[in-house]
Amino acid sequence: MKNVTDSFLSLGHGPSAGSFGFNTDILATNPINLSVVIGVLMFFGKGVLSDLLDNRKQRILNTIRNSEELRGGAVEQLDKARARLRKVEIEADQYRSNEYSAIERNKLDLINSIYTTLEQQENNNNATLHFEQQRAINQVQQWLFHQALQGALGTLNSSLNKELHLRTISVNIGILGAMKEIAN
């Protein structure tokens, strides 16, 4: 502190009294120089610093506004994308439901078709079986009829005499005559 006081005194007094000179003692003169520089900077630089800070503040506010606008746009796009996603999910569910329904219908149609085909096949098999049974019955009847006829002819031929033969012809002629009268 003594140096600071001495530096003030050295300006006005000392070996070179009455003359103006620079004190080259840096430690003694630095606080004065600094206070003068700071004072000048505060006086003249206050407006510049204030303008710089105001400009910086405006840029930050503009950046925040732009960020808010971008965020708002992004939120709007996100909402639109979510709405489209819900719509696509609904359409996908409907498609899935329709396809499952179509698959079930096709499955039921196939089952019904197979059932109908099997029923027709069974009916055909039953008809064929019935036809074959009728044919077998007819063959057996024809064979039995043939056998009975052969037996009857054999019996007739062995027991038929002339008188029985004439009586049979008379009876048949009588039956034919009666049928003719009924027809007229």
Residue pairs with C-beta under 8 A, 6 or more apart in sequence:
3 25
3 27
3 28
4 28
4 31
4 32
6 28
7 23
7 25
7 28
7 29
7 32
10 23
11 20
11 23
23 29
